[in-house]
């Protein structure tokens, strides 16, 4: 029985309507930016395999580090034990994060990193005796994962209506999305801040934290905001004594042009959530990193002050080894110095597309580029998304439009020629509509 027969019989794919979707493409191997299918086709992976791959597939430095670690220690319970890869990784992350984020809690994926952050924020106030602080505030369009707490924080993305009865109440602020040539951005920012001020006036005494994706909302369609907005938001929350959580699951590890979006925006949150690029796409792992003040609130003589959360594979040593090797690749290959070039190439490609009558809201933040395709059925379920995805696959590109939003988010090993090839095919796709 071949792969597709086995897949059809037994596999349940994510974000897929199995009855109408085409067969998945069996991938045999990958190297750098290229995926090699079982049938001999090649694909340029221009979405970093769902935003996780940052240095390219099968990077030898990371593969070798995982192999070495597997011969030494593959896993040990992390309650009451520790190991060198975990302790070293925590240290290395703290050196790179905004000053003040000092305590690293390990978990499994982006969604659980967010769950941990929400629980940290809630219990932080409880341990301080402010049990009335149970509210959370998020942004319209924000997506934070698919577990219950993360879905609650991300209810504004529109994916979770089916599970409404499971979700807890979260307030929503408008997200002042912007794009090249947007003359209304300042007004949108002021309107969002005014709504924040009104919410703080009404509910400030019961608010635990605000959570957001800084600079780029990924699943909402690569919606982007300005650093100035984050700075104004953080200043208001700091004055009101409210915690700020940055979900950098997608934006972390170089995506926005700096190591973290928080560094680019010059804003230090109280808690940050990281995953995806953490292990360069090799293994599932996440961290939730908090300030020393938050960590200190959980110290005491009684167990009920502790953070009662954990996973079987917390701080898995193979994942830690992959993450440490990825950070080494950043240094060895001077990866951060590559990012301005990728942004420049992205802008060059978009400059041609921007003149197309079906293209609007062109936007770039760091290595992330996106635009909207003009259509009557705009949104995540737009038929244009499936049509363009099929077109791109036929021409050897792994691009997965978010409805009528086409985005390009490549690994950092991408070349100028590869990006030019991608934009040539995207233009062909637009002309085919």
Order of alpha helices (4+ residues) and beta strands (2+ residues): alpha-beta-beta-beta-alpha-alpha-alpha-beta-alpha-beta-alpha-beta-alpha-beta-beta-beta-alpha-beta-alpha-beta-beta-alpha-alpha-alpha-beta-beta-alpha-beta-beta-alpha
